[in-house]
Amino acid sequence: MNSNPLFAVWQSYQALQDCFEIAKVANKHPDRDNLFVKTEILHLQDQANARQVIKQGKSDADELFVVSLWATFERFVRTYLQEKGKKLQEISPTSLAGSIYPYFEKEVEFWKAEDILDLLKSTLAADLIGQAKQILQYRNWIAHGKNSNKIPPQVTPVYAFDILNEMVELMLLN
């Protein structure tokens, strides 16, 4: 638990952004039909429709990367808490410690993400926790079908990475 797991997701996001840029440029290329011949969708579309497919794909990918960044962050935090909780094994009597830590380790997996963020308020800046809660709201909105009656604040992958990365980096210092 000595490294930041968000960088792998971030690198994939940046690679995909480059791919979308390449697709946009290729779509304008005079020989575009030959460039897209081995693609599933773009070779069937005219240039204007292909542009819309690329734009929608980028938007969908941005949403999914926020979900991926959150999932990676949440796994990091749960593992972090389990590691920090190993101190519970030092409780005396040891027979009690032997029961408490396995229970704690298992139960951390079921804690609500918002409750975990609240626990971190004493360790991390309150504004970071508030921003993380906005990312969580956005993640939940995406993951639960984009309910149009409950539109959360917009979150970009860049914003999500910046906030969650700062939190992970601070946690790694402790």
Contacts in CASP RR format, 6 or more apart in sequence:
PFRMAT RR
TARGET T0000
AUTHOR 0000-0000-0000
METHOD contacts of the structure
MODEL  1
MNSNPLFAVWQSYQALQDCFEIAKVANKHPDRDNLFVKTEILHLQDQANA
RQVIKQGKSDADELFVVSLWATFERFVRTYLQEKGKKLQEISPTSLAGSI
YPYFEKEVEFWKAEDILDLLKSTLAADLIGQAKQILQYRNWIAHGKNSNK
IPPQVTPVYAFDILNEMVELMLLN
1 76 0 8 1.000
1 79 0 8 1.000
1 80 0 8 1.000
1 83 0 8 1.000
1 172 0 8 1.000
2 172 0 8 1.000
3 172 0 8 1.000
4 76 0 8 1.000
4 165 0 8 1.000
4 168 0 8 1.000
4 169 0 8 1.000
4 172 0 8 1.000
5 72 0 8 1.000
5 75 0 8 1.000
5 76 0 8 1.000
5 168 0 8 1.000
6 69 0 8 1.000
6 72 0 8 1.000
6 73 0 8 1.000
6 76 0 8 1.000
6 161 0 8 1.000
6 164 0 8 1.000
6 165 0 8 1.000
6 168 0 8 1.000
8 72 0 8 1.000
9 65 0 8 1.000
9 68 0 8 1.000
9 69 0 8 1.000
9 72 0 8 1.000
9 161 0 8 1.000
10 69 0 8 1.000
10 161 0 8 1.000
10 165 0 8 1.000
12 65 0 8 1.000
12 68 0 8 1.000
13 65 0 8 1.000
13 157 0 8 1.000
13 161 0 8 1.000
16 61 0 8 1.000
16 65 0 8 1.000
17 58 0 8 1.000
20 54 0 8 1.000
20 57 0 8 1.000
20 58 0 8 1.000
20 61 0 8 1.000
23 42 0 8 1.000
23 54 0 8 1.000
24 51 0 8 1.000
24 54 0 8 1.000
26 32 0 8 1.000
26 35 0 8 1.000
26 36 0 8 1.000
27 36 0 8 1.000
27 42 0 8 1.000
27 47 0 8 1.000
27 50 0 8 1.000
27 51 0 8 1.000
27 54 0 8 1.000
28 47 0 8 1.000
29 35 0 8 1.000
32 47 0 8 1.000
32 50 0 8 1.000
33 43 0 8 1.000
36 42 0 8 1.000
36 43 0 8 1.000
36 50 0 8 1.000
37 43 0 8 1.000
41 53 0 8 1.000
42 50 0 8 1.000
42 53 0 8 1.000
42 54 0 8 1.000
45 53 0 8 1.000
62 156 0 8 1.000
62 157 0 8 1.000
63 142 0 8 1.000
64 142 0 8 1.000
65 157 0 8 1.000
65 160 0 8 1.000
66 135 0 8 1.000
66 138 0 8 1.000
66 139 0 8 1.000
66 142 0 8 1.000
66 155 0 8 1.000
66 156 0 8 1.000
66 157 0 8 1.000
66 160 0 8 1.000
67 139 0 8 1.000
67 142 0 8 1.000
67 143 0 8 1.000
69 135 0 8 1.000
69 157 0 8 1.000
69 160 0 8 1.000
69 161 0 8 1.000
69 164 0 8 1.000
70 135 0 8 1.000
70 136 0 8 1.000
70 139 0 8 1.000
70 160 0 8 1.000
70 164 0 8 1.000
71 139 0 8 1.000
73 132 0 8 1.000
73 164 0 8 1.000
73 167 0 8 1.000
73 168 0 8 1.000
74 113 0 8 1.000
74 116 0 8 1.000
76 168 0 8 1.000
76 171 0 8 1.000
77 116 0 8 1.000
77 120 0 8 1.000
77 171 0 8 1.000
78 108 0 8 1.000
78 109 0 8 1.000
78 111 0 8 1.000
78 116 0 8 1.000
80 171 0 8 1.000
81 108 0 8 1.000
81 116 0 8 1.000
81 119 0 8 1.000
82 104 0 8 1.000
82 105 0 8 1.000
82 108 0 8 1.000
85 101 0 8 1.000
85 104 0 8 1.000
85 105 0 8 1.000
86 101 0 8 1.000
88 97 0 8 1.000
88 100 0 8 1.000
88 101 0 8 1.000
88 104 0 8 1.000
89 97 0 8 1.000
89 98 0 8 1.000
89 100 0 8 1.000
89 101 0 8 1.000
90 97 0 8 1.000
91 97 0 8 1.000
91 100 0 8 1.000
113 136 0 8 1.000
114 133 0 8 1.000
114 136 0 8 1.000
117 129 0 8 1.000
117 130 0 8 1.000
117 132 0 8 1.000
117 133 0 8 1.000
117 136 0 8 1.000
118 129 0 8 1.000
120 129 0 8 1.000
120 167 0 8 1.000
120 171 0 8 1.000
121 129 0 8 1.000
123 170 0 8 1.000
123 171 0 8 1.000
123 174 0 8 1.000
124 167 0 8 1.000
124 170 0 8 1.000
124 171 0 8 1.000
128 163 0 8 1.000
128 166 0 8 1.000
128 167 0 8 1.000
128 170 0 8 1.000
131 163 0 8 1.000
132 163 0 8 1.000
132 164 0 8 1.000
132 167 0 8 1.000
134 152 0 8 1.000
134 153 0 8 1.000
134 155 0 8 1.000
135 155 0 8 1.000
135 159 0 8 1.000
135 160 0 8 1.000
135 163 0 8 1.000
135 164 0 8 1.000
137 152 0 8 1.000
137 153 0 8 1.000
138 152 0 8 1.000
138 153 0 8 1.000
138 154 0 8 1.000
138 155 0 8 1.000
138 160 0 8 1.000
139 155 0 8 1.000
140 152 0 8 1.000
141 147 0 8 1.000
141 150 0 8 1.000
141 151 0 8 1.000
141 152 0 8 1.000
END
